[in-house]
Amino acid sequence: MTYWLINVPFLAAAGVVLAAAIATRRAPGAPALLIAAGVMVLMTAIFDNAIIGFGLVDYDEALISGVRIGFAPVEDFAYTVAALLIIPALWHLMAAPARKTGP
């Protein structure tokens, strides 16, 4: 089984939750998501490259696509992408509706 096959359920679940948030018009704003994505992908790249470069983690070449960002295979970024999609969407879906104040 390849890493992409392992990633598919997580990415699909994140996509479904985000679609539900968009359908209910409770999705997080694009600017906030883009800023968070930039920070998280950069941090993932730095730390994944460090742990792979120091030899703490290694990947079977037969199970990855071969596309890398530095030492890190792109499959390693799937969990970051899934978290970026699902966590803000769940936050907005689970938020209590705004209460009207005043008379």
Backbone atoms as SQL, in Angstrom:
CREATE TABLE atoms (id INTEGER PRIMARY KEY, chain TEXT, resi INTEGER, resn TEXT, atom TEXT, x REAL, y REAL, z REAL);
INSERT INTO atoms VALUES
  (1, 'A', 1, 'MET', 'N', 0.842, -1.172, 0.000),
  (2, 'A', 1, 'MET', 'CA', 0.000, 0.000, 0.000),
  (3, 'A', 1, 'MET', 'C', 0.891, 1.240, 0.000),
  (4, 'A', 2, 'THR', 'N', 0.588, 2.192, -0.859),
  (5, 'A', 2, 'THR', 'CA', 1.391, 3.406, -0.944),
  (6, 'A', 2, 'THR', 'C', 0.891, 4.445, 0.056),
  (7, 'A', 3, 'TYR', 'N', 1.720, 5.440, 0.290),
  (8, 'A', 3, 'TYR', 'CA', 1.337, 6.503, 1.213),
  (9, 'A', 3, 'TYR', 'C', 0.138, 7.291, 0.691),
  (10, 'A', 4, 'TRP', 'N', 0.000, 7.426, -0.622),
  (11, 'A', 4, 'TRP', 'CA', -1.167, 8.129, -1.169),
  (12, 'A', 4, 'TRP', 'C', -2.447, 7.396, -0.822),
  (13, 'A', 5, 'LEU', 'N', -2.433, 6.062, -0.856),
  (14, 'A', 5, 'LEU', 'CA', -3.629, 5.298, -0.490),
  (15, 'A', 5, 'LEU', 'C', -3.971, 5.464, 0.986),
  (16, 'A', 6, 'ILE', 'N', -2.969, 5.636, 1.805),
  (17, 'A', 6, 'ILE', 'CA', -3.212, 5.898, 3.226),
  (18, 'A', 6, 'ILE', 'C', -3.785, 7.304, 3.411),
  (19, 'A', 7, 'ASN', 'N', -3.324, 8.255, 2.626),
  (20, 'A', 7, 'ASN', 'CA', -3.753, 9.650, 2.763),
  (21, 'A', 7, 'ASN', 'C', -5.164, 9.909, 2.259),
  (22, 'A', 8, 'VAL', 'N', -5.625, 9.137, 1.288),
  (23, 'A', 8, 'VAL', 'CA', -6.919, 9.404, 0.641),
  (24, 'A', 8, 'VAL', 'C', -8.074, 9.509, 1.633),
  (25, 'A', 9, 'PRO', 'N', -8.251, 8.582, 2.586),
  (26, 'A', 9, 'PRO', 'CA', -9.392, 8.721, 3.505),
  (27, 'A', 9, 'PRO', 'C', -9.352, 10.010, 4.325),
  (28, 'A', 10, 'PHE', 'N', -8.163, 10.416, 4.756),
  (29, 'A', 10, 'PHE', 'CA', -8.036, 11.634, 5.546),
  (30, 'A', 10, 'PHE', 'C', -8.368, 12.872, 4.712),
  (31, 'A', 11, 'LEU', 'N', -7.854, 12.911, 3.499),
  (32, 'A', 11, 'LEU', 'CA', -8.137, 14.044, 2.621),
  (33, 'A', 11, 'LEU', 'C', -9.604, 14.068, 2.210),
  (34, 'A', 12, 'ALA', 'N', -10.193, 12.909, 1.974),
  (35, 'A', 12, 'ALA', 'CA', -11.612, 12.841, 1.606),
  (36, 'A', 12, 'ALA', 'C', -12.491, 13.314, 2.760),
  (37, 'A', 13, 'ALA', 'N', -12.198, 12.867, 3.970),
  (38, 'A', 13, 'ALA', 'CA', -12.970, 13.305, 5.136),
  (39, 'A', 13, 'ALA', 'C', -12.865, 14.813, 5.323),
  (40, 'A', 14, 'ALA', 'N', -11.673, 15.346, 5.162),
  (41, 'A', 14, 'ALA', 'CA', -11.487, 16.791, 5.288),
  (42, 'A', 14, 'ALA', 'C', -12.276, 17.530, 4.215),
  (43, 'A', 15, 'GLY', 'N', -12.275, 17.007, 3.003),
  (44, 'A', 15, 'GLY', 'CA', -13.035, 17.627, 1.915),
  (45, 'A', 15, 'GLY', 'C', -14.530, 17.611, 2.168),
  (46, 'A', 16, 'VAL', 'N', -15.044, 16.509, 2.723),
  (47, 'A', 16, 'VAL', 'CA', -16.478, 16.408, 3.026),
  (48, 'A', 16, 'VAL', 'C', -16.869, 17.418, 4.103),
  (49, 'A', 17, 'VAL', 'N', -16.063, 17.525, 5.149),
  (50, 'A', 17, 'VAL', 'CA', -16.368, 18.474, 6.223),
  (51, 'A', 17, 'VAL', 'C', -16.294, 19.907, 5.709),
  (52, 'A', 18, 'LEU', 'N', -15.302, 20.216, 4.899),
  (53, 'A', 18, 'LEU', 'CA', -15.204, 21.559, 4.332),
  (54, 'A', 18, 'LEU', 'C', -16.385, 21.844, 3.416),
  (55, 'A', 19, 'ALA', 'N', -16.799, 20.870, 2.623),
  (56, 'A', 19, 'ALA', 'CA', -17.964, 21.050, 1.746),
  (57, 'A', 19, 'ALA', 'C', -19.222, 21.310, 2.566),
  (58, 'A', 20, 'ALA', 'N', -19.360, 20.624, 3.699),
  (59, 'A', 20, 'ALA', 'CA', -20.511, 20.858, 4.576),
  (60, 'A', 20, 'ALA', 'C', -20.481, 22.270, 5.139),
  (61, 'A', 21, 'ALA', 'N', -19.303, 22.736, 5.510),
  (62, 'A', 21, 'ALA', 'CA', -19.184, 24.098, 6.036),
  (63, 'A', 21, 'ALA', 'C', -19.517, 25.126, 4.962),
  (64, 'A', 22, 'ILE', 'N', -19.073, 24.873, 3.748),
  (65, 'A', 22, 'ILE', 'CA', -19.376, 25.789, 2.640),
  (66, 'A', 22, 'ILE', 'C', -20.868, 25.763, 2.337),
  (67, 'A', 23, 'ALA', 'N', -21.470, 24.573, 2.347),
  (68, 'A', 23, 'ALA', 'CA', -22.898, 24.442, 2.041),
  (69, 'A', 23, 'ALA', 'C', -23.766, 25.158, 3.064),
  (70, 'A', 24, 'THR', 'N', -23.332, 25.204, 4.308),
  (71, 'A', 24, 'THR', 'CA', -24.105, 25.882, 5.349),
  (72, 'A', 24, 'THR', 'C', -23.682, 27.337, 5.515),
  (73, 'A', 25, 'ARG', 'N', -22.825, 27.787, 4.613),
  (74, 'A', 25, 'ARG', 'CA', -22.310, 29.162, 4.642),
  (75, 'A', 25, 'ARG', 'C', -21.620, 29.499, 5.964),
  (76, 'A', 26, 'ARG', 'N', -20.972, 28.479, 6.519),
  (77, 'A', 26, 'ARG', 'CA', -20.241, 28.686, 7.765),
  (78, 'A', 26, 'ARG', 'C', -18.766, 28.345, 7.582),
  (79, 'A', 27, 'ALA', 'N', -18.290, 28.478, 6.375),
  (80, 'A', 27, 'ALA', 'CA', -16.895, 28.134, 6.078),
  (81, 'A', 27, 'ALA', 'C', -15.966, 29.257, 6.533),
  (82, 'A', 28, 'PRO', 'N', -14.755, 28.899, 6.894),
  (83, 'A', 28, 'PRO', 'CA', -13.777, 29.925, 7.260),
  (84, 'A', 28, 'PRO', 'C', -13.414, 30.776, 6.048),
  (85, 'A', 29, 'GLY', 'N', -12.985, 31.988, 6.298),
  (86, 'A', 29, 'GLY', 'CA', -12.616, 32.892, 5.218),
  (87, 'A', 29, 'GLY', 'C', -11.343, 32.464, 4.511),
  (88, 'A', 30, 'ALA', 'N', -11.287, 32.734, 3.224),
  (89, 'A', 30, 'ALA', 'CA', -10.130, 32.344, 2.412),
  (90, 'A', 30, 'ALA', 'C', -8.830, 33.002, 2.877),
  (91, 'A', 31, 'PRO', 'N', -8.828, 34.307, 3.217),
  (92, 'A', 31, 'PRO', 'CA', -7.553, 34.903, 3.651),
  (93, 'A', 31, 'PRO', 'C', -6.968, 34.210, 4.885),
  (94, 'A', 32, 'ALA', 'N', -7.814, 33.881, 5.844),
  (95, 'A', 32, 'ALA', 'CA', -7.327, 33.204, 7.051),
  (96, 'A', 32, 'ALA', 'C', -6.768, 31.828, 6.710),
  (97, 'A', 33, 'LEU', 'N', -7.457, 31.110, 5.836),
  (98, 'A', 33, 'LEU', 'CA', -6.976, 29.784, 5.436),
  (99, 'A', 33, 'LEU', 'C', -5.650, 29.870, 4.692),
  (100, 'A', 34, 'LEU', 'N', -5.515, 30.854, 3.830),
  (101, 'A', 34, 'LEU', 'CA', -4.276, 30.990, 3.058),
  (102, 'A', 34, 'LEU', 'C', -3.090, 31.344, 3.944),
  (103, 'A', 35, 'ILE', 'N', -3.314, 32.216, 4.911),
  (104, 'A', 35, 'ILE', 'CA', -2.234, 32.576, 5.835),
  (105, 'A', 35, 'ILE', 'C', -1.836, 31.358, 6.665),
  (106, 'A', 36, 'ALA', 'N', -2.833, 30.659, 7.208),
  (107, 'A', 36, 'ALA', 'CA', -2.552, 29.456, 7.996),
  (108, 'A', 36, 'ALA', 'C', -1.851, 28.405, 7.144),
  (109, 'A', 37, 'ALA', 'N', -2.293, 28.243, 5.907),
  (110, 'A', 37, 'ALA', 'CA', -1.681, 27.257, 5.011),
  (111, 'A', 37, 'ALA', 'C', -0.215, 27.589, 4.757),
  (112, 'A', 38, 'GLY', 'N', 0.066, 28.842, 4.503),
  (113, 'A', 38, 'GLY', 'CA', 1.450, 29.244, 4.265),
  (114, 'A', 38, 'GLY', 'C', 2.349, 28.940, 5.452),
  (115, 'A', 39, 'VAL', 'N', 1.879, 29.291, 6.644),
  (116, 'A', 39, 'VAL', 'CA', 2.663, 29.053, 7.859),
  (117, 'A', 39, 'VAL', 'C', 2.840, 27.558, 8.114),
  (118, 'A', 40, 'MET', 'N', 1.749, 26.807, 8.022),
  (119, 'A', 40, 'MET', 'CA', 1.808, 25.376, 8.337),
  (120, 'A', 40, 'MET', 'C', 2.631, 24.578, 7.325),
  (121, 'A', 41, 'VAL', 'N', 2.486, 24.890, 6.051),
  (122, 'A', 41, 'VAL', 'CA', 3.266, 24.174, 5.035),
  (123, 'A', 41, 'VAL', 'C', 4.756, 24.498, 5.197),
  (124, 'A', 42, 'LEU', 'N', 5.076, 25.747, 5.486),
  (125, 'A', 42, 'LEU', 'CA', 6.471, 26.124, 5.719),
  (126, 'A', 42, 'LEU', 'C', 7.036, 25.388, 6.935),
  (127, 'A', 43, 'MET', 'N', 6.274, 25.358, 8.026),
  (128, 'A', 43, 'MET', 'CA', 6.744, 24.664, 9.226),
  (129, 'A', 43, 'MET', 'C', 6.887, 23.162, 8.981),
  (130, 'A', 44, 'THR', 'N', 5.944, 22.585, 8.252),
  (131, 'A', 44, 'THR', 'CA', 6.025, 21.163, 7.926),
  (132, 'A', 44, 'THR', 'C', 7.273, 20.885, 7.093),
  (133, 'A', 45, 'ALA', 'N', 7.536, 21.740, 6.119),
  (134, 'A', 45, 'ALA', 'CA', 8.721, 21.558, 5.274),
  (135, 'A', 45, 'ALA', 'C', 9.999, 21.625, 6.105),
  (136, 'A', 46, 'ILE', 'N', 10.077, 22.586, 7.000),
  (137, 'A', 46, 'ILE', 'CA', 11.285, 22.744, 7.818),
  (138, 'A', 46, 'ILE', 'C', 11.496, 21.526, 8.718),
  (139, 'A', 47, 'PHE', 'N', 10.469, 21.170, 9.478),
  (140, 'A', 47, 'PHE', 'CA', 10.634, 20.088, 10.450),
  (141, 'A', 47, 'PHE', 'C', 10.734, 18.718, 9.790),
  (142, 'A', 48, 'ASP', 'N', 9.972, 18.473, 8.734),
  (143, 'A', 48, 'ASP', 'CA', 10.076, 17.187, 8.040),
  (144, 'A', 48, 'ASP', 'C', 11.454, 17.024, 7.415),
  (145, 'A', 49, 'ASN', 'N', 11.958, 18.081, 6.820),
  (146, 'A', 49, 'ASN', 'CA', 13.298, 18.002, 6.236),
  (147, 'A', 49, 'ASN', 'C', 14.349, 17.763, 7.313),
  (148, 'A', 50, 'ALA', 'N', 14.162, 18.365, 8.480),
  (149, 'A', 50, 'ALA', 'CA', 15.121, 18.162, 9.565),
  (150, 'A', 50, 'ALA', 'C', 15.109, 16.715, 10.041),
  (151, 'A', 51, 'ILE', 'N', 13.922, 16.168, 10.319),
  (152, 'A', 51, 'ILE', 'CA', 13.895, 14.806, 10.866),
  (153, 'A', 51, 'ILE', 'C', 14.294, 13.760, 9.829),
  (154, 'A', 52, 'ILE', 'N', 14.011, 14.024, 8.571),
  (155, 'A', 52, 'ILE', 'CA', 14.439, 13.089, 7.524),
  (156, 'A', 52, 'ILE', 'C', 15.933, 13.254, 7.256),
  (157, 'A', 53, 'GLY', 'N', 16.391, 14.507, 7.204),
  (158, 'A', 53, 'GLY', 'CA', 17.804, 14.778, 6.956),
  (159, 'A', 53, 'GLY', 'C', 18.717, 14.221, 8.032),
  (160, 'A', 54, 'PHE', 'N', 18.262, 14.243, 9.294),
  (161, 'A', 54, 'PHE', 'CA', 19.061, 13.698, 10.393),
  (162, 'A', 54, 'PHE', 'C', 18.937, 12.184, 10.513),
  (163, 'A', 55, 'GLY', 'N', 18.098, 11.588, 9.667),
  (164, 'A', 55, 'GLY', 'CA', 17.973, 10.137, 9.656),
  (165, 'A', 55, 'GLY', 'C', 17.038, 9.560, 10.704),
  (166, 'A', 56, 'LEU', 'N', 16.217, 10.399, 11.333),
  (167, 'A', 56, 'LEU', 'CA', 15.273, 9.892, 12.328),
  (168, 'A', 56, 'LEU', 'C', 14.120, 9.133, 11.682),
  (169, 'A', 57, 'VAL', 'N', 13.764, 9.520, 10.458),
  (170, 'A', 57, 'VAL', 'CA', 12.660, 8.910, 9.717),
  (171, 'A', 57, 'VAL', 'C', 13.140, 8.686, 8.294),
  (172, 'A', 58, 'ASP', 'N', 12.671, 7.614, 7.687),
  (173, 'A', 58, 'ASP', 'CA', 12.988, 7.357, 6.287),
  (174, 'A', 58, 'ASP', 'C', 11.761, 6.750, 5.623),
  (175, 'A', 59, 'TYR', 'N', 11.691, 6.851, 4.320),
  (176, 'A', 59, 'TYR', 'CA', 10.552, 6.347, 3.559),
  (177, 'A', 59, 'TYR', 'C', 11.023, 5.318, 2.553),
  (178, 'A', 60, 'ASP', 'N', 10.220, 4.280, 2.378),
  (179, 'A', 60, 'ASP', 'CA', 10.489, 3.261, 1.370),
  (180, 'A', 60, 'ASP', 'C', 10.227, 3.888, 0.003),
  (181, 'A', 61, 'GLU', 'N', 11.242, 3.958, -0.820),
  (182, 'A', 61, 'GLU', 'CA', 11.125, 4.595, -2.138),
  (183, 'A', 61, 'GLU', 'C', 10.035, 3.962, -2.998),
  (184, 'A', 62, 'ALA', 'N', 9.742, 2.696, -2.788),
  (185, 'A', 62, 'ALA', 'CA', 8.717, 2.009, -3.582),
  (186, 'A', 62, 'ALA', 'C', 7.306, 2.449, -3.203),
  (187, 'A', 63, 'LEU', 'N', 7.162, 3.101, -2.047),
  (188, 'A', 63, 'LEU', 'CA', 5.833, 3.474, -1.559),
  (189, 'A', 63, 'LEU', 'C', 5.513, 4.954, -1.710),
  (190, 'A', 64, 'ILE', 'N', 6.459, 5.732, -2.207),
  (191, 'A', 64, 'ILE', 'CA', 6.216, 7.165, -2.393),
  (192, 'A', 64, 'ILE', 'C', 6.262, 7.507, -3.878),
  (193, 'A', 65, 'SER', 'N', 5.741, 8.696, -4.193),
  (194, 'A', 65, 'SER', 'CA', 5.679, 9.110, -5.602),
  (195, 'A', 65, 'SER', 'C', 7.047, 9.486, -6.158),
  (196, 'A', 66, 'GLY', 'N', 7.966, 9.835, -5.288),
  (197, 'A', 66, 'GLY', 'CA', 9.285, 10.267, -5.736),
  (198, 'A', 66, 'GLY', 'C', 9.422, 11.779, -5.794),
  (199, 'A', 67, 'VAL', 'N', 8.303, 12.489, -5.720),
  (200, 'A', 67, 'VAL', 'CA', 8.332, 13.956, -5.706),
  (201, 'A', 67, 'VAL', 'C', 8.639, 14.394, -4.277),
  (202, 'A', 68, 'ARG', 'N', 9.635, 15.240, -4.154),
  (203, 'A', 68, 'ARG', 'CA', 10.066, 15.678, -2.822),
  (204, 'A', 68, 'ARG', 'C', 10.193, 17.196, -2.759),
  (205, 'A', 69, 'ILE', 'N', 10.028, 17.696, -1.568),
  (206, 'A', 69, 'ILE', 'CA', 10.342, 19.087, -1.256),
  (207, 'A', 69, 'ILE', 'C', 11.512, 18.994, -0.290),
  (208, 'A', 70, 'GLY', 'N', 12.693, 19.209, -0.815),
  (209, 'A', 70, 'GLY', 'CA', 13.893, 18.931, -0.036),
  (210, 'A', 70, 'GLY', 'C', 14.020, 17.429, 0.133),
  (211, 'A', 71, 'PHE', 'N', 14.105, 16.976, 1.390),
  (212, 'A', 71, 'PHE', 'CA', 14.149, 15.541, 1.678),
  (213, 'A', 71, 'PHE', 'C', 12.756, 14.943, 1.830),
  (214, 'A', 72, 'ALA', 'N', 11.753, 15.792, 2.083),
  (215, 'A', 72, 'ALA', 'CA', 10.410, 15.316, 2.436),
  (216, 'A', 72, 'ALA', 'C', 9.581, 14.961, 1.205),
  (217, 'A', 73, 'PRO', 'N', 9.010, 13.764, 1.177),
  (218, 'A', 73, 'PRO', 'CA', 8.113, 13.420, 0.067),
  (219, 'A', 73, 'PRO', 'C', 6.827, 14.237, 0.178),
  (220, 'A', 74, 'VAL', 'N', 6.226, 14.561, -0.952),
  (221, 'A', 74, 'VAL', 'CA', 5.012, 15.389, -0.924),
  (222, 'A', 74, 'VAL', 'C', 3.884, 14.699, -0.162),
  (223, 'A', 75, 'GLU', 'N', 3.904, 13.380, -0.091),
  (224, 'A', 75, 'GLU', 'CA', 2.875, 12.661, 0.660),
  (225, 'A', 75, 'GLU', 'C', 2.865, 13.064, 2.132),
  (226, 'A', 76, 'ASP', 'N', 4.007, 13.496, 2.623),
  (227, 'A', 76, 'ASP', 'CA', 4.131, 13.904, 4.015),
  (228, 'A', 76, 'ASP', 'C', 3.311, 15.159, 4.318),
  (229, 'A', 77, 'PHE', 'N', 3.002, 15.926, 3.313),
  (230, 'A', 77, 'PHE', 'CA', 2.257, 17.167, 3.509),
  (231, 'A', 77, 'PHE', 'C', 0.745, 16.946, 3.532),
  (232, 'A', 78, 'ALA', 'N', 0.285, 15.742, 3.230),
  (233, 'A', 78, 'ALA', 'CA', -1.156, 15.470, 3.155),
  (234, 'A', 78, 'ALA', 'C', -1.848, 15.687, 4.492),
  (235, 'A', 79, 'TYR', 'N', -1.207, 15.302, 5.586),
  (236, 'A', 79, 'TYR', 'CA', -1.839, 15.467, 6.893),
  (237, 'A', 79, 'TYR', 'C', -1.939, 16.941, 7.260),
  (238, 'A', 80, 'THR', 'N', -0.965, 17.716, 6.880),
  (239, 'A', 80, 'THR', 'CA', -1.026, 19.157, 7.110),
  (240, 'A', 80, 'THR', 'C', -2.177, 19.759, 6.323),
  (241, 'A', 81, 'VAL', 'N', -2.307, 19.376, 5.067),
  (242, 'A', 81, 'VAL', 'CA', -3.401, 19.883, 4.225),
  (243, 'A', 81, 'VAL', 'C', -4.746, 19.449, 4.797),
  (244, 'A', 82, 'ALA', 'N', -4.864, 18.191, 5.214),
  (245, 'A', 82, 'ALA', 'CA', -6.120, 17.710, 5.793),
  (246, 'A', 82, 'ALA', 'C', -6.473, 18.501, 7.050),
  (247, 'A', 83, 'ALA', 'N', -5.495, 18.745, 7.901),
  (248, 'A', 83, 'ALA', 'CA', -5.746, 19.521, 9.116),
  (249, 'A', 83, 'ALA', 'C', -6.157, 20.948, 8.787),
  (250, 'A', 84, 'LEU', 'N', -5.521, 21.537, 7.785),
  (251, 'A', 84, 'LEU', 'CA', -5.868, 22.903, 7.382),
  (252, 'A', 84, 'LEU', 'C', -7.291, 22.995, 6.854),
  (253, 'A', 85, 'LEU', 'N', -7.792, 21.934, 6.262),
  (254, 'A', 85, 'LEU', 'CA', -9.157, 21.931, 5.744),
  (255, 'A', 85, 'LEU', 'C', -10.179, 21.607, 6.825),
  (256, 'A', 86, 'ILE', 'N', -9.895, 20.597, 7.624),
  (257, 'A', 86, 'ILE', 'CA', -10.923, 20.083, 8.529),
  (258, 'A', 86, 'ILE', 'C', -11.051, 20.872, 9.834),
  (259, 'A', 87, 'ILE', 'N', -9.962, 21.328, 10.414),
  (260, 'A', 87, 'ILE', 'CA', -10.044, 21.985, 11.717),
  (261, 'A', 87, 'ILE', 'C', -10.818, 23.303, 11.647),
  (262, 'A', 88, 'PRO', 'N', -10.505, 24.224, 10.733),
  (263, 'A', 88, 'PRO', 'CA', -11.312, 25.449, 10.670),
  (264, 'A', 88, 'PRO', 'C', -12.765, 25.181, 10.274),
  (265, 'A', 89, 'ALA', 'N', -12.987, 24.202, 9.387),
  (266, 'A', 89, 'ALA', 'CA', -14.358, 23.885, 8.977),
  (267, 'A', 89, 'ALA', 'C', -15.155, 23.363, 10.165),
  (268, 'A', 90, 'LEU', 'N', -14.576, 22.457, 10.952),
  (269, 'A', 90, 'LEU', 'CA', -15.261, 21.958, 12.146),
  (270, 'A', 90, 'LEU', 'C', -15.509, 23.071, 13.152),
  (271, 'A', 91, 'TRP', 'N', -14.542, 23.937, 13.301),
  (272, 'A', 91, 'TRP', 'CA', -14.675, 25.069, 14.231),
  (273, 'A', 91, 'TRP', 'C', -15.899, 25.906, 13.863),
  (274, 'A', 92, 'HIS', 'N', -16.040, 26.201, 12.591),
  (275, 'A', 92, 'HIS', 'CA', -17.170, 27.015, 12.142),
  (276, 'A', 92, 'HIS', 'C', -18.487, 26.244, 12.196),
  (277, 'A', 93, 'LEU', 'N', -18.466, 24.965, 11.887),
  (278, 'A', 93, 'LEU', 'CA', -19.692, 24.164, 11.940),
  (279, 'A', 93, 'LEU', 'C', -20.191, 23.971, 13.366),
  (280, 'A', 94, 'MET', 'N', -19.278, 23.861, 14.313),
  (281, 'A', 94, 'MET', 'CA', -19.661, 23.595, 15.695),
  (282, 'A', 94, 'MET', 'C', -19.921, 24.859, 16.499),
  (283, 'A', 95, 'ALA', 'N', -19.620, 26.003, 15.936),
  (284, 'A', 95, 'ALA', 'CA', -19.831, 27.266, 16.645),
  (285, 'A', 95, 'ALA', 'C', -21.324, 27.490, 16.858),
  (286, 'A', 96, 'ALA', 'N', -21.636, 28.035, 18.003),
  (287, 'A', 96, 'ALA', 'CA', -23.037, 28.353, 18.291),
  (288, 'A', 96, 'ALA', 'C', -23.489, 29.478, 17.370),
  (289, 'A', 97, 'PRO', 'N', -24.749, 29.445, 16.942),
  (290, 'A', 97, 'PRO', 'CA', -25.244, 30.535, 16.098),
  (291, 'A', 97, 'PRO', 'C', -25.202, 31.855, 16.860),
  (292, 'A', 98, 'ALA', 'N', -24.968, 32.914, 16.142),
  (293, 'A', 98, 'ALA', 'CA', -24.917, 34.240, 16.761),
  (294, 'A', 98, 'ALA', 'C', -26.277, 34.584, 17.351),
  (295, 'A', 99, 'ARG', 'N', -26.262, 35.111, 18.558),
  (296, 'A', 99, 'ARG', 'CA', -27.512, 35.515, 19.213),
  (297, 'A', 99, 'ARG', 'C', -27.783, 36.974, 18.925),
  (298, 'A', 100, 'LYS', 'N', -29.038, 37.260, 18.701),
  (299, 'A', 100, 'LYS', 'CA', -29.430, 38.652, 18.490),
  (300, 'A', 100, 'LYS', 'C', -29.492, 39.339, 19.843),
  (301, 'A', 101, 'THR', 'N', -28.953, 40.536, 19.887),
  (302, 'A', 101, 'THR', 'CA', -28.995, 41.296, 21.130),
  (303, 'A', 101, 'THR', 'C', -29.913, 42.484, 20.954),
  (304, 'A', 102, 'GLY', 'N', -30.414, 42.925, 22.048),
  (305, 'A', 102, 'GLY', 'CA', -31.289, 44.098, 21.995),
  (306, 'A', 102, 'GLY', 'C', -32.741, 43.709, 21.809),
  (307, 'A', 103, 'PRO', 'N', -33.617, 44.729, 21.784),
  (308, 'A', 103, 'PRO', 'CA', -35.065, 44.463, 21.677),
  (309, 'A', 103, 'PRO', 'C', -35.497, 43.936, 20.342);
